[in-house]
Amino acid sequence: MHHPVDRSQVQAKTNNLVVRGLTHYYGSAPAVEDVSFEIAAGEIVALLGPSGCGKTTVLRAIAGLLPVRPGMILLAETDLAPIPGRARGFGMVFQNYALFPHMTVAENIGYALSCRGWPRERKRARVAELVATVQLEGLERRLPRELSGGQQQRVAVARAIAVDPALLLLDEPFAALDRALRIDLQVELARLQRSLGITTLIVTHDQEEAQSLADRIVVMNRGRVEQIGSPSEVYDKPASLFVNGFMGYASRIRATVEAITATETTLLVSTGETLTLPRPLSMRKGSRVVLTTRPEGVALGREPSPGGLKAEVLMSIPHGPNVIHSLTLQDGTEIKATEPRHGSVVDPADPGSVFATPDTKRLHVFPEEDVQPDFKANPET
């Protein structure tokens, strides 16, 4: 059976993006320094980081809205430096969608086609195709103010892909939407991107959004790249304490390296208790470290067990099918643990003492000097 070939999928085969040593200054202060990453043709990559980390600056530089000095941006092995932003043929979706308020849905979607001089019938057919693609049939004559936030976002996406862009750039496209709608539209965007094969870069501060949408994530902090990897790699194998905390809540426990053998490491926890890791660390005996564990990596029990840290339950909060427990260790260190609501070890009516046992295979260890005093483990912005 013959399947028609989508022209954008063919185009995407050559549209790989390479960013090398990108640097940009605002005045004398560097906004981003030596940023390098690649996006394979047809891949979707997320630039993830807190507000002010430089991710939007990188996107604007790629779009040709900011100069790159020094650094280089290549698309399909072509240096973009001499090509003005408007001539790069990229599709862009902004946080506020930037729709023309006096134009209808159809006119907004077809704007770029009109600018390129498409014949009326050809443009009408393309707009109809796009309206169907983003599921806005029947709304073609409405103005932006007559649409919901989700519908406006779909119009913005349709307008951005109207001319089969070589690269699709999305700057916090879901930030203004409520959580439920955000999730629905993320699924729709992922489906659309994969069906069209458009090379895509999305800027976001939302860890869950990056993990659900992207093939790979570029984590940024203070103008620099901290780590590049698949969603599972940056979550399960963070390269730094910052990445570990930014990708999701992680409890921190201070400890000292007490002994290292060929197969394991013994740690003296700040509470005076010990933990044994089933692997040798490349650190010296006596090194001060920070251990991190996610709530799902802590098992609770009523009886002492190897690696169990004695703790008091401060609070238990239902969270969907689970319960999140806030615990305090013997030295006052606070950690969190997650249990299923049904079969929980902790009785909310009489929480009392428990033993919290971190999964040592999933425990991450970082040098104490990596701690940033102004760092928020779970940033809100």
N, C-alpha and C positions, 0 to 999 in steps of 0.2 A: 504493500500500500504506500502510495506517495504522500509525503507530508510537506506542505508548503514551507519554505525556508523564510524565517523572520529576518528582515533586513538588519534589524538592530542586533540580533544575535551574531550575524556575520561580522558586523562592524566591531562588536565587542571583542572579537578574537585578537585584534591588534591594539586595543585601547588599554594597555597597561600604564599605570602612573608610577613614576619614580620621583621621590623627593630626596634630595641630597644636601645635607649641611645647611638647611634653610635657617636663616637668621634675619630678624627684623628688630629695629630699634624704634622706640618712641622717645624722641629727644636723645639723651645719652644713656637711657636705660634700655637694656635688651628685653623685648617682650617674649621672644623665642630665640633659643640658641642651639645651633647645630642639630636641627631636627631632621631625621632621616627615616624614611619608611617607603615601602612599595605596596601598590595595590595591583594584584593580578587582573587581567582582563576578565570582566564579568563578576568580579568579587565585590563584596560589600565589606568595607572596613569602617570601624568606629573610632573616632578620636574622642577619648574619654578622659575627663579630669574635672577638678573643681573649678568654680568660677575664678577667672583671672589667671588660669594656668597657661593660656596662650593658644588654646585649640581653635578659637574663632579667627585669631590672627593667621594661623596656618591656612585655614580654609579660604580666607580673603586673599591671601597671597597666591594660592593655587588658582583662584578665580580671576586673578589679574587686577584685583582692586588695591593691592599693596605691592610696593617694590620688594625684590629679594636681593639683599646685599649683605653678606655673600650668600651663596647657595645656588641650587639649580633645581628646576622642575621640568621633568620630561614626560611627555605623553606619546606613547608609541614611538619612543626613541627620538622624538622631536623636542628641541629646547623651546620652552614656551616664552622665554624672556622677551624676544622681540615681537611677540604676538599680543596685541591689545586684548583686554578682557572680553570685549564684545565680539571679537573675532575668533575666540576660542571655541565657541559652539557648545558651551557647557549649560546644563540645566541647573537651576538653583531654586531651592525652597527655603524661605526664611521663617523664623519663628512666628512672625505676625502675618505670614503668607503674602503680603504686599500685593493684594489683588487691586485692580482698578475699580474704584467704587461705582463709577458711572457706566461700567460695561457689564453686560450680562455674562452668565456662565460661559456660553458659547463664544462670546467675543473675547473674554479673558483667555480661554484656552487657545483660541485661534490667533491671538495677538502676534506671536512670533512668526506665524505662517504669513500673516498679512505683511509684516515688516520685510519678509523675504520674497514678497511678490508672488505668492502662490495663486494660481487661477482660482476663481470663486468656487467652481464645482469640486475641484480637487481639495481645496481647503475645507469645504462643507463635509466632504466624505471623511477626511481625516479627523475633524472635530467630532463627528458622529461616532467614529471608531473609538476615540479617546473617552467620550462621555460614557460609552458602554463599558469600556475597560475599567473605569473608576466608579461605575454603578451610580450614575447621576441622570439616568434617563428620565425625561419629564421635567427636568429642572433647567433646561437649556436657556430659558428666557428670564430666569430670576437674576436679581442683582445680589452682590455679596451680602448686603445687609439683611436679605431675606433668607439666608442660609444659616445652618447651625455651624458651630466651630469645626465639626468633623467634615461637613460638606465643603466648607471653605478650604480645608486642608486638601481634600481630594481634587478640587479645582486647581490648586497651586501645583500639585503633583502632575496633573494632566497637562497643564501649561508647560511645566518644566521638561516633560518628555515628548512634547509635540513634534519636535524636529529631530527625533532620534539622537539625543546628545551623546557626544563622545564620553562625557563624564557627568554624573549626577551628583550635585553637592547639596546636602541637607543640613541646615543650621538649627538645631534644637526644634525640629518640626512638630513635636508632640507636646512641648512644654506647656502650652496654654489649655490643654484638654484635661478632662477629669480622667481618673485612673482607668475606669472600665472602658471608656472610648479609646483611650491611649492604647490599651492592649489590643483591642479590635483592629485599630488602624495599623499597628505594628505588624500584625499578621497579614493584613492586606498589602502593606508595602513590601514585605518579604516575598509574598507570592508574586506581586507585580514585577519586582526587581529580578527575581529568578526566571520568570517567564520571558522577560525581554532581554535578559543578559546584559544589562547596563552596568558598567563599572561605576561603583557608588562609594562616596565618602559621606558619613554622617557624623556630625558633631553633637555630643550630648554630655550631660553631667550625670545622667541616670544609668547606674550600673546594670540594673535589670534590663533596661532598654538595649544597652550595648550587647549584653549577653544573649538576648533573644533575637536580635536582628543580624549581628555581624558574623562574618566568617572568621575575622581576626579583629583584635582590639589593640589600639595604640594608646597606652596609658601615659598621660602627661601630668607633670607637676612642676610648677615654678619655671615654665618656659622650656622644659627639657623632657625628653622621652624617658620614662622609667622602665617600661617593658612593652614588648610586642609579642603577641601570642594568640592562640585560640581562646575562646571564652573559658574553656575548662582549664587551660594552662595558666591563665592569669589569676583564676580563682583558686585552683588547687596547688599551684606552684609559683606563688608570688616571688618576684625577684628582689623586692625590698619591703621594708616595714610599711612604707606608704601604700604600696600597691595592695599589700595584705589587708590593711584596714579600709582602703577606699572601695575594694571590691565587695565589701559586706562586713557586718559587725564581727570583730575579732577581740576576744578577751585577751588581756596582757598580764603575764605573770613574770615577775623578775626572778632570776636565778643565777647561780654561779656554776661553772663547769668544775666538777669535783674530780672526775676521772675519765680517761678515754682509753679504750682497748681497741683491738682490731675489728670488733663486731658491735660495740655498744658505747654509749656515753652516759655517765651518771651525773645528774644535775642536782644541786642543792637548792631547793626552792626557798624563796624569801620567808616562808612560814617555818622553815627548819625541816620540812619533809623532803624526801628524795623522789626523783623520777628517773627512770632508765629508758633511754632512747635505743631502739634496736638498730643503731647505726653509729659509726664514729663521726664526730664533727671535726672539721678542719680548723679547730681553735685550740688555744693553749689552756692547760689546767689553770684555774683561777680566773678565767675570762668571765666578765659580767655580761649576761645576755638577757634578752627579752623573749619569752615564750609566748606564742599566740595560738589560740584555738577558737574555732567557731562554735556556736552553741550546739550545733548538731554533732560536734566531735567530742562532747562530754557526756559520759554515762553516769547516772546517779544510782546510789545504793544506800541501804540503811546500815549495812555492816562494813567493817574495814576490808579493804582489798588491796592487792599490789598496785601501787601508783595512785591510790585513792587519797585525795586531799580533803581533810575534814572541813566542812562548811556549814554555815547557817543559811537557811532560806529567808531572804528578805521580803520577796514578793513573787507572786505567780500571776502571769497575765495570759488569758486565752488568746490564741492566735490561729484562727481557722481550726484545723483538726489537731493542732498542737498546743502545748502550753510552754511559754517561755519563763524560766525561773531566774530571778536575780539572786545570786549567792554571794556571801562574803566569806573569804578564807580566814584563817586564824590570825593573820597579820593585818586584816582589814581590806585586802585586795578584793575587788568586786569582779566576778565573772558571771557569765550567763550559760545556761544549759537548756536544751529543748527536749521535751518528751511528748509522746502522743497523749491526747487528752484522756483516752480510755486506757487504763492500765498504768497510770502515772505512779511513780514511787512516792511522790510528794502528795500529802493530803492537805489541801488548801485550808481546811479547818484546823489542822494541827501540824504545820510544816516542820518545825523542829530542826534537828541536825541531820545532815546527810554526808555521804562521801562522794566527792566528785572526781571521776577518773577520766582524765583526758586521753584520747586515742593517740598514743605516742607515735604511731605511723603517720598521723595527719598533723602532728604538732610541728609548728614552724619555729625556727630559732634564728634570732637576729642579734647582732652586736648591740649592746646598750647604747652606744654612741649614735646609732641610727635614729633614736627617738627625736622627733621634732616637737619642741614644747608647744607650738601653736597649732599642731595637727589635730584635726577632728576625725575620729574613726568613722563616723557616719555623717558626712556633711549634708546639710539640708539644701545647699545651693550649689 
